Amino acid sequence: MEKGIIQVYYGEGRGKTSAALGNAIRFASDGKSVYLVQFMKGQLSSEFLNRLEPEMKIFRFERGAESFDDMSEEQRKEERQNIQNGLMFAKKALVTGECDVLVLDEVLGLVEEGMATEDQLVDILKAKSMVTDVILTGRNAVPAVFEIADNVLNIVPEK
């Protein structure tokens, strides 16, 4: 039986989501089921990504039309429950093993924004089935997550 891994793409550079999506597409093309849960991206257009269903399912629990960075403090508070729902969904997907690969896009930023704690993310990751791969992205380092991850890649711009 193959052991699923936890992989992290983080850093200030561009390309974290692209790297995660590239891996997700690779897994989906191998016949594996992929869930992509995006955080702090609002309801940005995902028309292209939606064409990848049913192999890849895309979930966004936030309701705001704009990016999280563009929200007022009041709007961010309103999104908190939606984000918590997304985290609960991710944990459920890991506990039940309903997907082969779970991508949690921009999840690391939830800690800096006060929308989740390091312990909460670790709790979610510890719930994963043995064979599920998990890919996390975000700008910021989250030491407790890095400790249990199999691979941590810092995406740094050189030029």
C-alpha positions as CSV (number, residue, x, y, z in Angstrom):
1,M,0.0,0.0,0.0
2,E,1.3,3.4,-1.0
3,K,1.7,6.0,1.8
4,G,0.2,9.4,1.1
5,I,2.5,12.4,1.7
6,I,2.0,15.9,3.0
7,Q,3.7,18.5,0.7
8,V,3.9,22.3,1.3
9,Y,4.6,25.1,-1.2
10,Y,5.2,28.4,0.6
11,G,7.0,31.7,0.2
12,E,6.7,35.1,-1.3
13,G,7.4,34.0,-4.8
14,R,4.7,33.4,-7.4
15,G,3.9,29.8,-8.5
16,K,2.8,28.1,-5.4
17,T,-0.8,27.5,-6.6
18,S,0.5,26.7,-10.1
19,A,2.8,24.0,-8.7
20,A,0.0,22.5,-6.6
21,L,-2.4,22.5,-9.6
22,G,0.3,20.9,-11.8
23,N,0.6,18.1,-9.3
24,A,-3.2,17.9,-9.0
25,I,-3.6,17.6,-12.7
26,R,-0.9,15.0,-12.9
27,F,-2.7,12.9,-10.2
28,A,-6.1,13.4,-11.9
29,S,-4.6,12.2,-15.2
30,D,-3.5,9.1,-13.4
31,G,-7.1,8.4,-12.5
32,K,-7.0,9.6,-8.9
33,S,-9.7,11.8,-7.5
34,V,-8.6,15.3,-6.5
35,Y,-10.3,17.9,-4.3
36,L,-9.1,21.4,-4.5
37,V,-10.2,23.6,-1.6
38,Q,-9.2,27.3,-2.1
39,F,-9.1,29.8,0.7
40,M,-8.8,33.6,0.6
41,K,-9.4,33.9,-3.1
42,G,-13.1,34.9,-3.0
43,Q,-15.3,33.7,-5.8
44,L,-12.7,34.3,-8.5
45,S,-13.5,32.7,-11.9
46,S,-12.7,29.0,-12.0
47,E,-14.3,28.3,-15.4
48,F,-11.2,26.5,-16.7
49,L,-10.7,24.5,-13.5
50,N,-14.4,23.4,-13.5
51,R,-13.8,21.7,-16.9
52,L,-11.5,19.3,-15.0
53,E,-14.5,17.7,-13.2
54,P,-15.2,15.0,-12.3
55,E,-11.6,14.0,-11.8
56,M,-10.9,17.3,-10.0
57,K,-13.5,19.0,-7.8
58,I,-13.1,22.6,-6.8
59,F,-14.5,24.0,-3.6
60,R,-14.6,27.6,-2.3
61,F,-16.5,28.3,0.8
62,E,-16.0,32.0,0.9
63,R,-18.9,34.1,-0.4
64,G,-17.3,37.4,-1.1
65,A,-16.7,38.4,-4.7
66,E,-13.3,40.0,-4.0
67,S,-10.0,38.6,-2.9
68,F,-9.5,38.2,0.8
69,D,-6.7,40.8,0.7
70,D,-9.2,43.4,-0.7
71,M,-11.9,42.8,2.0
72,S,-12.7,45.2,4.8
73,E,-12.2,44.0,8.4
74,E,-16.0,43.6,8.8
75,Q,-16.2,41.4,5.6
76,R,-13.3,39.3,6.8
77,K,-15.2,38.6,10.0
78,E,-18.2,37.5,8.0
79,E,-16.1,35.1,6.0
80,R,-14.6,33.5,9.1
81,Q,-17.5,31.0,9.4
82,N,-17.3,30.2,5.7
83,I,-13.6,29.5,6.1
84,Q,-14.2,27.3,9.1
85,N,-16.8,25.4,7.1
86,G,-14.1,24.8,4.5
87,L,-11.7,23.5,7.0
88,M,-14.3,21.1,8.5
89,F,-15.0,19.9,4.9
90,A,-11.2,19.3,4.4
91,K,-11.0,17.3,7.6
92,K,-14.0,15.3,6.7
93,A,-12.5,14.5,3.2
94,L,-9.3,13.3,4.9
95,V,-11.1,11.2,7.6
96,T,-13.3,9.5,5.1
97,G,-10.7,9.1,2.4
98,E,-13.2,10.3,-0.1
99,C,-10.4,11.7,-2.4
100,D,-6.9,10.5,-3.3
101,V,-5.4,14.0,-3.3
102,L,-6.5,17.1,-1.3
103,V,-5.1,20.5,-2.2
104,L,-5.5,23.2,0.4
105,D,-4.7,26.3,-1.6
106,E,-3.6,29.4,0.5
107,V,-4.5,27.5,3.7
108,L,-1.2,28.6,5.4
109,G,-2.4,32.3,5.2
110,L,-5.3,31.5,7.4
111,V,-3.0,31.4,10.5
112,E,-1.5,34.8,9.9
113,E,-5.0,36.3,9.3
114,G,-6.3,34.8,12.5
115,M,-8.8,32.6,10.7
116,A,-7.3,29.3,11.9
117,T,-4.6,28.2,14.3
118,E,-1.5,26.1,13.7
119,D,-3.0,23.5,16.0
120,Q,-6.2,23.4,13.9
121,L,-4.2,22.8,10.7
122,V,-2.1,20.1,12.4
123,D,-5.3,18.4,13.7
124,I,-6.7,18.4,10.1
125,L,-3.5,16.9,8.7
126,K,-3.3,14.2,11.4
127,A,-6.8,13.1,10.4
128,K,-5.7,12.1,6.9
129,S,-6.0,8.5,5.8
130,M,-2.7,6.7,5.2
131,V,-2.9,6.8,1.4
132,T,-4.2,10.4,0.8
133,D,-1.8,13.0,-0.5
134,V,-2.2,16.5,0.8
135,I,-0.7,19.6,-0.8
136,L,-0.8,22.9,1.1
137,T,0.1,26.4,-0.2
138,G,0.5,29.8,1.3
139,R,3.0,32.7,1.7
140,N,3.8,32.2,5.4
141,A,5.8,29.6,7.3
142,V,3.7,27.6,9.7
143,P,6.3,25.6,11.8
144,A,3.9,23.1,13.3
145,V,2.7,22.1,9.8
146,F,6.2,22.0,8.5
147,E,7.2,19.6,11.3
148,I,4.8,16.9,10.1
149,A,5.1,17.6,6.4
150,D,7.1,15.2,4.2
151,N,8.2,17.9,1.8
152,V,8.4,21.7,2.3
153,L,9.4,23.8,-0.7
154,N,10.1,27.5,-0.3
155,I,9.2,29.3,-3.5
156,V,11.6,32.3,-3.7
157,P,11.9,34.7,-6.5
158,E,15.5,35.1,-7.8
159,K,15.0,38.0,-10.1
